Amino acid sequence: MPTHVIHARSPRGDDRAAHRDIDRSPDSIVRVVADAAHFPGGRADGVARPGSEADVAHLIQVATHVLPIGAQSSVTGGATPAGGLVLSTGRLLSFQEAGREHVRAGAGITIDALQELLTPGGRWYAPFPTFTGATVGGIVATNAAGAATFKYGTTRDWVDALTVVLACGCVLDLERGQVRAAPDTGFELRCTHGDRRFRPGTYAMPAVPKCSAGYFAAPDMDLIDLFVGAEGTLGIVVDATLRVLATRPAVAFVLVPMRSEAAALALVGDLRNRARETWASQDPQGIDIAAVEHMDRRCLELLREDGTDRRLGMTLPDGTALALLIQLELTQATSERDAFDEIAAAGEGRAPATRLGRFCERLRQHGAFADAEIALPGHRARAAQMLAFREAAPLAVNQRVGEARRQIDPRIDKTAADMIVPFDRLGEMLAIYRDGYARRGLDYAIWGHFSDGNVHPNVIPRTYEDVVAGRELILEFGREATRLGGCPLAEHGVGRSSLKQQLLRELYGAAGIEQMRAVKRVLDPAWKLAPGVLFEREAG
Ligand SMILES: Cc1cc2nc3c(=O)[nH]c(=O)nc-3n(C[C@H](O)[C@H](O)[C@H](O)COP(=O)(O)OP(=O)(O)OC[C@H]3O[C@@H](n4cnc5c(N)ncnc54)[C@H](O)[C@@H]3O)c2cc1C
């Protein structure tokens, strides 16, 4: 029976003093003052690498401000310190089995390491973000989501328990289903530092599959959900119990050049519907799609300019408007020979018998079969090339942004959005991105997680004025995404980015932000943890 009351306990762990040291050497500090966002002005007084929850609790108590960091792959400045202590989770590497479908993993374990630990048992952590060097603590703190959200949801859906050290140094053992908000009073926290009450916000969160936009809120919410996506501002995650797949899916990657965006939307809409039917009916031969990624025409031009298409053997037909990369899940029993038979049958228009055949048949119906290329589950090298092709799009844009910064104006920066709309509004949203950029005369490229309606429009700046115009457009796009029932902050979080913090304010209004501040004030009255992340202490 759930309760709204939670008791925090004293921290456990060994007392090895070495793991409580604060390293204040400039060499060590310089290594942690920037994250992947290259957010300016990072500074820190010291770095610590605790080895247990007791070390974490001790360090929180001796420091004025603490920023937890994992792999610092944040693209929002959330892992950029603004003074105080940087607490790296690199030594929190515990790993315990918790049955076949759960593991308890230390906050510092990377997704790559987690998948390796799961490999001998044939298991798999499904909702991983594209950057697999990210840590368990980082993905929980940002509610990270990857390409396969369509099938597997976000990190939140896979977190069943968390150990969290609070700003007061006490520890919460949170288990999903145990502590839920009471209708009138919200939550009650009891610890040696006094009893405290706090309520979830009353703002309505967008009903989309991905949302990394401040504190989760719902009337009878589970307390664990408050800490998922809180970006380190409410407590430090020491370990997480994650649900894992008992069997790693057999995935085929299919690169599909499309002649028009409308055709791509129609194909992906059809595949989404059929996959949902398969999940509902459990038809072993039904079409099963985990993800569809995309790159627009400009991305493909950049890859041609860079020679990436030739290097990876991915020259697409003339007239390709957009490329899709589909993750098709097959049954383990699909042999290569059967697969080729099915592909050939689809090409000849014969009735399909298997999952793969039915998929090929859909491609044929949408006029996309002839140009498609498939990498079957065993074809790892080709699948890796396809994934590298898709990943080359952000790299190509980042490289051009860096060059423009060096050669034209040091103020030039990456100007990108991370927004989601319901899939049936994606066509409208893509038109809004295009029209906005055309109105401002900007060069741009768009790629992303097409099957979720979550894409990343990026400016390719030629001047600093392009960056300014691009930032203004992001605010415009955010309003449009919200109007279409989406979320302007889909998977990367908010961090210290002033633009993303403004998107958050516009999404929930000043009252919503004030409700988040009220939760923070109760759990972290001295504003010790990750100050400046999500919102400032006082209203601006
Ligand atoms: C090339 C690239 C691709 C990416 N692709 C995706 C993607 O597909 N999907 C996606 O969601 N994101 C993506 N990201 C963003 C980033 O990888 C994720 O946000 C990731 O979850 C961050 O993990 P991290 O370990 O690097 O955390 P960090 O960047 O170190 O920290 C991120 C935030 O989490 C907090 N934090 C870290 N550890 C803890 C902890 N133990 N307890 C409490 N708070 C903590 C930090 O304070 C910070 O606010 C991408 C980034 C890059 C560079």
The ligand as a Gaussian input file, in Angstrom:
#p B3LYP/6-31G(d) Opt

LIG

0 1
 C       26.932000      13.287000     -29.278000
 C       25.857000      13.368000     -28.221000
 C       24.673000      12.697000     -28.438000
 C       23.656000      12.756000     -27.467000
 N       22.509000      12.066000     -27.694000
 C       21.535000      12.086000     -26.779000
 C       20.332000      11.336000     -26.972000
 O       20.148000      10.646000     -27.965000
 N       19.397000      11.405000     -26.017000
 C       19.578000      12.142000     -24.876000
 O       18.689000      12.138000     -24.020000
 N       20.686000      12.864000     -24.676000
 C       21.667000      12.854000     -25.584000
 N       22.812000      13.574000     -25.364000
 C       22.960000      14.381000     -24.140000
 C       23.647000      13.629000     -22.984000
 O       24.411000      12.541000     -23.460000
 C       22.612000      13.119000     -21.977000
 O       21.982000      14.222000     -21.358000
 C       23.195000      12.208000     -20.892000
 O       22.124000      11.705000     -20.142000
 C       24.161000      12.895000     -19.944000
 O       24.860000      11.899000     -19.193000
 P       26.266000      12.234000     -18.508000
 O       26.702000      11.065000     -17.739000
 O       27.210000      12.757000     -19.522000
 O       25.829000      13.396000     -17.508000
 P       26.477000      14.827000     -17.343000
 O       26.509000      15.517000     -18.663000
 O       27.742000      14.726000     -16.613000
 O       25.370000      15.524000     -16.423000
 C       24.107000      15.863000     -16.948000
 C       23.217000      16.407000     -15.824000
 O       22.962000      15.373000     -14.894000
 C       23.407000      15.731000     -13.588000
 N       23.966000      14.513000     -12.992000
 C       24.955000      13.724000     -13.489000
 N       25.155000      12.677000     -12.669000
 C       24.288000      12.808000     -11.644000
 C       24.011000      12.045000     -10.481000
 N       24.677000      10.929000     -10.204000
 N       23.038000      12.474000      -9.649000
 C       22.336000      13.604000      -9.909000
 N       22.574000      14.361000     -10.986000
 C       23.530000      13.970000     -11.846000
 C       24.424000      16.826000     -13.808000
 O       24.511000      17.664000     -12.676000
 C       23.854000      17.525000     -15.027000
 O       22.839000      18.412000     -14.650000
 C       23.838000      13.533000     -26.299000
 C       25.039000      14.222000     -26.093000
 C       26.041000      14.134000     -27.040000
 C       27.315000      14.883000     -26.784000

